[in-house]
Amino acid sequence: MCGDCSSDHVLHKLNRDHKLFSVDQFDSDEYAKELRAQQNILCDHNNKDPVEIFCPVCKKFICVGCMVLEHKDHDCLRIKTAVAKRKEKLELLVSPIEKKRALYDQIKTAAEDQKTSVEQERKKAKSQVNKQLELVIKMVRQRAEDLLEEIDAKSDAKLKVFNALIATATADQKQVNDVLDFSRKLINHGNDMDILQMASACEQSSNSLQTLDIPKLPAALTQLQLNTNDMEECVTSVHSCLGDVVPAASGRLVRSFKIELDKFHEEVISHVTIDANGDTLIGIWCDKDNLRNRIHIYDNTFVLQGTIPNPRAAENDAFGGIAIDNAGNIVTRCQGSNEIIVYTKTGDQVRTFYSKSPEAVAVNSKGHYVVAGCFNLTVHHKDGKVLQTTPDPRGKYFKYVHCNVNDDVIVSNPGDGHIRVYNSTLKLKYKYGTQGDGDGQVNGPRGTCRLDNGDIILADLNNHRLHLVSPDGKFKCFLLNKDNGLLKPKDVAINHLGKLVVGESGGHIKLYEL
């Protein structure tokens, strides 16, 4: 119809419930939805009566008569009711996908920020090189060129990693978007038959997305710094005159939040762990009253998602320690009952198994549980079977344990001034640290984590600092200290955005830029 006739059309009594569309709306979702709504769908059984019922057992659309005659023992539903139930189920599947999509955005934004930081530090480092170059003569120019190439090579290598990560995240996110867009269109614009017939396909696509792993930014120092010596030494050493390009921590505090602890009962932070979704798990310890021991779970915006209480509160057993296994479950221990206890993130207990006097637990790359006991270091299969064990000295306080990517096992014994590092076969490789407050000295070693190059970050509780230790156990530098606002660090972890997460004894959780 033309515009005038369409106006007259709806004036007639019999036409007032007609819905009119302009020609340019023929390809719209709204027009397609309205058109499908007008279609008269007939019963799948007798093919003559309009459908009113859906049989979930037979997955057929039927009339009331056929429901009584042919499907009387089935839990049939009115179509609107069946649709509402399936929509509700689809919404439960879509919500975690939306969260996953947001994580991809965070990863990409953080990667872009770090790319900018790399470029800025590239310029800064080159500027330092050129200033040093002005102080020397012709004989050192070759060394300067070598340094410039080294800076470019290191920066380009990092940028290559970030570009590849962004490309992977973009590709995976496209897959997530495709499933999400299709699911949303089905939910918002699909007719009853579409939803009921295609819901299973949506569910399968949604389930397949659960196997997608959110990429994790490399835990590596992104800044470059030129180490220089006094110019007097340039006479004997051109190389030492110009210096070396080395990583340097920015030490910038990105974010901090406080967990309210019960001061009367002397509650403290004991552990910090990050899972694959970027959620932060915080262990809270109470010496005076072990039944107060618990684990808090925060999302990546530090909103509390849930709490796992002490399962042996009635016995007042010591419950603590946090690790994440390959299935995303939370692994902890209870020393009094000699148990390793595994939970889902919703707090449901998955399984328990015996381990003698467990003090700390970690998970290696094979998915095995590495338990630091009072007197032994033991590797368990996830079903509890003992795979390896070796003696490990008892300490004054509870131990900490961490596994590197190459399955080296790092044991911190807070009563001693050192950490012990074992290889994957539980052979002692080296000890790091002596008691004190100097370089390479420790006063209360606690949690550890590692960078992608194998360097170890160690929390030094009573010296209020973090050590950076080389993979072969040599002191490199102090990453953070009191000047960076650090106070009694208990545990450290690297989150999915490459930030250093520090849990302080008094309840502060601090995020630092590496």
N, C-alpha and C positions, 0 to 999 in steps of 0.2 A: 504494500500500500504506500501511497504518498503520505506526506506529513498531514495534510488536511483530512484525508480519509481515515488515517490512524486515530486522529483525535475524535472523529465521529464514531469510529468503531466501538470505543469503550463507553460511549454514551448509551448504547443499546443495553437494555436490561440483561439480556442473555449473554452479553459479552463482557460484563463488568469484571469477572474474575479472570479474564484472559491476560496473560503477561506478554507484552510486546517487546521486541528486540529490534534495534537498528541493524541494517545490513552489515555494518562493519563489526558487529558483535558475534557474527556467526561462528567465528573461530575461537570464541572465548570459552573458558571453563564454565562460566555461569550459564551460557546458552546450552552447552553440552549436558550439564547437570539437569537443567529444566527439561530438555528434550527426553532424557532418559527417564525422568520422573513421570512423564506422560505416557510412557510405554506400558502396555497392559501385559504383564508377565503371567503366564499360565502355569498351572500345576505340573510338576515333573512326572506325576503318575498318570493322571487322566487327561492331561493336555487340553482341558476345556474350562476349568474353574480358576478364577484369579488366586494367586498365591497369597497366603497370610501367615504361614508357619515355616520355620526352618528346622530341619532335623539334623542335629550335629552328628548323630551316629552315621546316618547315610549320606550326609552332606547334600541334602536335596531341599528344594523349595516346593512346598506342598500346600494344598488347600485344607480346610478344617475337616472336611469329610474323609480325606485320605489319611489324615493324622489319626482319626479315630479307628479307621479300618485297617490301615497298613502299618502304622507306626505307634501303636498304642503303648508299647513297652519301652519306647525311646523317650528320652528327656527332651521333648520338642519345645521350642520356644517361639514366641511371636517374633517376627522378623526384626522389629525395632528393638526388642530386648536382646536378641542374638547380636545385632549390630552393636549395640551399646557395650555388651560384654567384650566383643572383639576389639572395639576401639579402645576400651580401657586397657586391654592387654597390649595393644600396639603402643599406647602411650608409655607404658612401662618400659618397652624396648627402645622407644625413641629418646627418652630422657637421658640415658647414659651415652647415647650417640651424640646428643647435643653437647654434653659435657666433654666428650672426646674431641669434638670439633673445636671447642673453645681452647682445649689444650694445644691443638695444632697451631691456633692463632698465637698463643703465648710463646710457643717454641719459635715460630717464625719471627715474631717481633723481637724476642730476645736475641736471636741469631743476627738479625739486622743491626741491633744495637751493638753487639759485639764486633760485627764487621766494621761499624763506624769507629769503635774503639781501637780496633787493629790498625785502621788507616791513620787515625790520629796519633797513635803511638809510633807508627812507622815514620810519620813526619817528625815527631819529637826525637826519636832515636837518630834519624838522619841528621837532624839539626845538631845534635850532640857530637856526632861523628865529624861534621864539617867544622864545628868550633875547635875540636881537638886538632883537626887537620891544619887549621890556620896557624897552630903553634909549632908545627914541625916543618921541615923542609922537604925537598924533593925525594929524599931517600925513603920517606914513609908513605908516599902516595899509593904505592901498590897495596900496602896494608889497608889503607883507607878504602880502596876499591873492593878489597876482599870483604871488609866489614859491611859495606853497602850491599854487596851481593848476598851476604849472609842474612841481613835484615830482610831483603826482598824475598829470599828463599823461605825464611821462617814465616813471614807474613803471608806469602802466597800459599804456603802449605796449610796454614790455618784457615785462610779464606776459602781454599778448595774444600776443606772439611765442612765449613759452614754452608757453602753453596750446595754441596751434595746433600747436606742435611735438609736444607730448605727445599731442594728439589724432591727429595723423598717425602717430606712432610706435605708438600703441595700435592703430589700424586696420591698419597694416601687420603688426604683430606678431600680430594675430588671424589674418590670412591665413597667416602663418608657422606659427602654432599649429595651424590647421586641417590644413595639409599634413603637419605633423609628427605630429599625433595620428593621422591616417589612415594615414600610413606606418608608425607604430609598431604600430597595431592590425593592419595587414596583416602586418608582420614577426612579431609576437608571437602572433597569434591566427588568422591566415588559414590556410586549408588549402592544399594544394599547388596546386590549380587556381586558387584565389583569387589566390595570389601570382603565379603565372605569367601569369594573365590580366590582372591589375590593375597589375603592376609597371610597364608602359609608361606607364600613366596617372599613376602616382606620379612616374615620372621626368620626364614632361612638366611636372607641377605643380612639382616641385623645380626644374627648369630655369627655369620662369617666375619663380620667386622670386629667381633670380640678378639679374634686372633691377631688383629693388627696391633703391633706394639708401638706405643707413642715413642718417637725418637727422643733420645736424651742428649742434651748438649754435652760436648766433651768437657770433662772436668780438667781443664788445663788453664794455666796462667796465660792471659791474652796480651798483657802489656810487655813491652820490651824496654830494657834499661841498659845503658852503657856503663860498665864498671871501668873507672879510670884510676890511675895511680899518680903519685907526684911526678911532676915534669922532670925532676932531677934524674929519675930512673930511665928516662928516655934515651940517655946516652948509651946505656948498655942493652936496652931492650925496646926495640921499636914496637913490638907487639903489645907489651905491657903499657907503653906510652899511650897507644890508641885505645886499649881496653878490649873488652869482650862483650858481646851481646848476650844478655841473660834474661830469663823471665823475672818479673817483679810483680808482687801483689799490690793492687791499688789500696786495699784496706778500707775502702769506702763502705760505710754502713748503709745498706739499702733499706732495711726495714727491721723493726723490733717490736715484739709484743710480749706481754707479761702474763704468765699463768699464775693465777692466785693460789698460793700454797698456804696451808695451815701452819702458822708460825709456832703456835703452842705445841703442836705435835712434831715440830721440826721436820716438816716435809721438804724434800729437795728434788730437783730434776736429776734423773739418773742416766737416761738414754735418749738419743734422738736417731730416728730412722726415717728414710724417705722411700715410698714405694713407687712402682712403675707409673702410677697415675699422678704423681706429684704430691700425693697426700703425705702429711707429716705426722709421725707417731712419736709421742712423748711418753717416756716412762717416769712415773712419780714414785719416790721411795720414802718410806717412813721407818726409821730404826725403832722408834718408841712403840709403834703399833703397826705390825706388818699387815693387818687386815685393811689398812688404808692404802696399801700399794695398789697401783692401777696403771692402765695405759689409756692416754687420751689420743683420739684420732681427729686431726684437723685437715680440712681440704686445702687446696693451694692458695686460698685467700685467708687462711687461718680462722675459718669458722669451724667450731667444734661439731663434729659429725657423730661422735659416739665415744663411749668409755667402756673398757673391759676391766671389771673389778677383779680383786684377788679371788680365784676360785677355791682357795684353801683358807679363806678368812676364819672359818670356824676353828681351825687348828692353829691359827696365827702363824702359818708357815711363810717363809720369805719367798715372795713372788716377784719376779722382775726379769729384765733383759728383753730385748726386742730384735727379731730378725724377720725378713720377708722371704718366703720360699718361692720356688719357680711357679707355683700356682697362685701367687698373690696372697697366700695365707700368712697370718701372723704367728711366729714361733717364739715361745717364751719358756721360762723354766720355773720350777718350784723346788727349792733345795730340800726343804724339810720332808717332802714326800718323794724325793728322788725322781722327779718327773720332768719330761719335756712335754709341753702342752701346745697344741696347734689350734688356732681359731681362724674363722673367717673374719672379714672386716666388720661384719654385723654382730660379732661376738658369739657366734655359734661354735661350739667345740667340735673340732674335726676328729682329733685323735690324741691320745697320750701314749707315752712309752717310758720305760725305765731307763734312767741314766744316773750313775752314782754321783751324789753330791754335786749337782750341776750349779755352776756359778755364772756362766755366760754361754750364749749360743749364737752361732752364725750359720750362714748357708753358702756353700761353695758353688762353683759354676756347674757342677753335675747335679745340683739339687740335693746334695747330702748335707746333713746337719752336723756342724762341727761344734762340739761341746767342750768348754773349758771347765773341768771339775776341780775339786779341791786339790787332788793329787795327780790327775791325769788329763791328757788331751785326747778326745775320742771323736772319731768320725762315725756317724750312724747313717744307715739308709733311712729314708723317710718313714719306713715302717718300724724303725727301732733297731734293726739288726746292726750289730757292731761290725764295722768294716776295717777300722784301724784304731790303734790306741798307743799312746806313749806316755811315760811319766812327765809331769810338769810340776815344778815346785809349788808348794802351798804358800799363800801370801797372808798378810795380816787382814786385808780387806777383799771384797768380792772382785774377781777379775773382769776384764773386758776382752772380747775376742772379735776379730774382723778378718774376713777372707778377701784377698786380692783377686783380680781377674785370672791370674795364673795359678790360683789356689794356694798361694802362700798364706800361712795363718799367722796373724799378729796377735800376741797375747800381752795385754797390759796388766801388770800386777801393782796396784796402787800403793802397796806397802813397800815396794822396792823403787829404786831410782832408775828403772830401765824398762824397756819392752823386749820381748823375745819374738823372733821371727822364725817360723818353721817353714820348710818347703811342703809340697803337696803330699810327700810320703811321711810327713811329720818328723823329719830330721832337722835339728836345730841349725839354722844358717848363721845367725848372729844375734847379739844383744846390742841394743842401742841405749846409751845414756848412763850417767852416774848421778849420784845424789848431789844436788847443789842448785845454784842459780846462774851459772855461767853458760857459755856456748856448749851445746851438747849435754847439758846437765838438766835434770828433771827433779821436781819436787811434787810427787803425786801424779804419776802418769794415769790418764783415764782413756777415753775413747779415741779411736783412730779412723781415718778413711784414706783413700788414695786418689791421686790424680791419674790421668790416662797414661802419663809417661812412666808410671811406677813409683813416683815420689809418694811418701807417706806423710800425712798431716796428723800430728799427735797433740792432744789436749794436755797441757801441763797445768794442773789445777791450782796449786798453791803459788806458782810463779806467774799466774794470770797471763798465759801466752800460749801460742800454738807454734810447734816446731815443724819445719819442713825438712824431711829426712830423705836422702837419696835411696834408690832401690837396693844399694849395697850397704846401707846402714850408716852413711856419713851425714853429719850435720851440715845443712846448707844455709839456713837462715831462720829467723823467727818471722813467721808470716804476719801474726797479729800479736799485740800485747796491750798493756793498760792504756797506752797512748791512743789506741783504736777503740777504747771504751770496753775492753774485755775484762771481765771479773769472774774468777773461778769457773773456767770452762770445764764442763763435765763430759760432753760428747760432741762429735762433729760428724757432718754428713754433707754430701754434694746433692743438690736437688736437680730436677729435670731441666732447669734453666741455667745450669752451670754455676749457681750461687752456692757459697759456703754457708751452711746452716750450723750455728753453734748454740748448744743448750748450756746455759749457765746454772750453777747450783741453786741460786736464789730464785729462779723461775723465769728469767728472761730468755727468749728465743730470738737470736739475732741473725740476720742475713747479711753477708758481706760479699762485695764484688771481688772476685779474684783478680 
